[in-house]
Amino acid sequence: MPYRIESIEVFVRETPPGRMDFVLGKQKPTGGPSPAVKPSTGKRRPRGILVCRMIISDAQGRIAWGASGDRPSFGWLDKRPKYDSAAKLDRLLRLVEAARRVYLSNPKFTTPFELWHRCLTEVQRLGREMDHEALSASYASALFERAMIDAVCRLHELPLFEMLRQEKLGLDPARVFPELKGIRFLKIMPRRPRTHFFIRHTIGLGDPILAADQPKEKRVNDGEPETLEEYIRQDGLRYFKVKVSGDAKADLDRLEHIWSAVVRTEQPIVTLDGNESAKDIDAFAKFVEQFENRIPGMFQHTAFIEQPLTRSVTHDPGTAKTIRRISEKKQLIIDEADGETNSFHHAFPIGYSGTSHKNCKGFFKSLVNFCLCHHLMDKTGRNAFQSGEDLSLMSLVPLHQDFAALGVLNISHCERNGHHYSYGQGHLTEREKILAGEHHPEIYTKRRGELFLNIRNGELFCDSLQCAGFGVRFEPEWAAMRPLGRWKPVW
């Protein structure tokens, strides 16, 4: 069916100050087992979420809106030191605007997949010309890809899962990897969408673990948990994601401290995230060996290690022998090194077992990787999988769309606690909070007058996201947001 893009707008939903600081994995901790972290002298994160509105029409003259959203996480997308924080944000926003123009210059399309593939190629070309990382180009394209999918699903009055089951999105994995010719997503997708997920709680380098790690003078005292053990007690957590810094001694001290809290939970599952903190493959291999010997219990309960090496070293074939040796003991996955559509295809023969799903890297890309994982397992007998990652997701649109995507990809647990660093859904309007509570009573709960994720026994239930569209049940309050061109970032 032919479609046409009528308009695309990008807004910024401004967010209140965070309740707690967050430190990514590459900064080195200092001090004892729950270290004080050296404060960053640069700007870390602007207080805003990009939200896209796309209007699409079809051949019958019907019109529908579609939405998408993401935090402008420039520091994760591009870690090169040659640009400072302000320049990285400005450059990313200019790339987003360039991607908007690409989609507007390709207004007519037959299937969402066909338009995504065409526009991604052009956005990647522009990204290279503008000296961007491939990951940044994927981010810019993905913002408009999801809004397009949401609008098309709405035109058909069908949920995302049903659109894929009825093959109405035009998904063609062989367009990306010819070896996937003959593989139909319909044949390998789950019989029904997954609608409940274990929440994998991220533990940043500056996060307090036990009550003793959070002195009274540093407590926020807003009624919400502040330490890991408090979160375990309130939310019944079983899944944990631990940031590591690349400083082996400090990391092992901290892992030992974290394990003292986590070991008390029922059948805990742990993952580690290096965030490209290791530059030396031999030093990383030694760290894994020390981890196994020093904290064997935690090592045995660790499912995988995410992106330990820089993205350039990750794709170095010269590391294959060591990576394969490590992978025999602990599976490794890529994340920041997953900038291109073929990144996981390239990393798998080196020895990596999986790649992260993040909507901000491209939903169609994740669908293609889902097919690729099945193909690689059939072909090689090795495990190949996708994990659910993304700390930065916040309600409404970004969070809901990623849960809807996880339901299609059948991923059972996901990193999902950006709310730890914010006070509930304080960034939403009062009307949006009311609608969220009415339409998604299983996702949200209210306490002390604010809306929070309703995590019970470590799980979140999301049945209400199986609605017409890409997980977005009602239209955001656009008038409460600021057009991107008129936004002055607050840090």
C-alpha positions, 0 to 999 in steps of 0.5 A: 500500500502506498503511503506519504509523509505529510510532515515531521516535527521534532520537539524537546520534552524538558526534564527536571533535575535528576535525584541522583548522579549517574557515572558511566563505566569508563570513569575510574572509581576511587576509594573503598568498596563503594567508592566516591567517584571523581566528578566529571568536569564536563557537561554530562547530560542535557535535561531533555528528551527528543520527541518526534511527531510524524504525520502519514497518509495512505492511498485512501486519504486517511491520516495518522500521527506517529511518535518516537523519542530518545534522550540525546545521549551524545556521550555514549554515541561519540566518545572521541575527545576531539569534540567537547560535550557542547559540540557533541550535542550540537553536532548530534542535533544537526545530524538529527535535523539532516536525517529529518530532511532525508525522510522529508525528501523521500515522502512516498513509500510502499513499505516502512522497511523499504523507506527505512533502508533507503533513508538509513543509507543516505543518513549514514552517508551524511554522517560520514561527511559530517565526521560522525560515528556510525552509531550517531547516524543510526540514532538519527535515522532510528528516531524517524523510523519508529515514528513512521512505523507507529503512524503506519500501524495506526493507519491499519489500526493494528499493534506492532506485533500483529503488523509483523505477523500479517507481514504489513511492514515489508520486512525483508532481511535478505535486503541486508544479508543475502544469506537470509533469503528464504527466512521469513520472520513470520516463521520464527517470531514468537507465537504471541508477544511477550508482555512481562519482563524482568527488570535488570537494575543497573548499578553505576560506579557511583551508586551506593550498595549498602546502607553504610555506603550512603551517609545521612548527609548524602541521602536524598530522603525523597521516600524512594530507594537510594541504595541497591539493597533498598531497591532489592527489598522494594522491587524484589529484584533478581537481575542486575547490570554492573558497570565496570571501569577498566581498573581491574583492582577497583572493579574487583573490589566493587564487584565483591561488595556488590555480590555481598548484597546480590547473593542474598536474592533468589537465583540472581542473574548478573551482567557486566558492562564495560562501556568500552573501558578496556583498550588492551585485549590481554588486560581484559582477559586477565581481568576475566580470569581474576574475576573467576578466581576471586568471586567464583559465585558471582562469575557463575551467575554472570550471563554475559559481559557487554562491550568490554573493549573500545569499538575499534578494538572490538572489530579487530580480527587479531583479537579473535583467538583471545576473544574466543578463549574468553567466550568459552567461559563467559559470553561477550556481546557488543553494544557501542560497536554496533553502529552499522547494520552488519556490525554483529555479522562481523563480530560473531566470527571474532567470537562475540555471541550477541548484540544489544537491542536498542530502539535508538540503534534501529528497530528494523536492524534488531529484527534483521539481527533476530533473523541473523541470530537464528541463521547463525545458530543453525549454521554454526551450532554456536549460541547467538542472541540479543539482549535488552539494554538502554538505561536512558529510556523514560516514559512515555514514548521511548519506554513504551516503544522499547517494551513493545519491541522487546515483546516482538523480539521475545527478550525476557529481561532488560536494563530498565532503571533510568527512573532510579536517577529521576523521581518517578514520571515527574517529567510528564504533564499532569494530563499525561500522568492521568492518562498513563494511569488510566490506560496502563494500570499494570505499568504504573503505580502511584505513591506520594502523589507521583507515578512510578513503574509498578515493578513487582517481584522484579517484573513489569507487566505491559499487556496494555502496550498491545494497542494500535501503533508502536506501543503508544496508546495516546498522543503526547501533549505536544503543546507542553514541549518545545520545538527543537529549534527553540530549545536552549539546553540546560545541563 
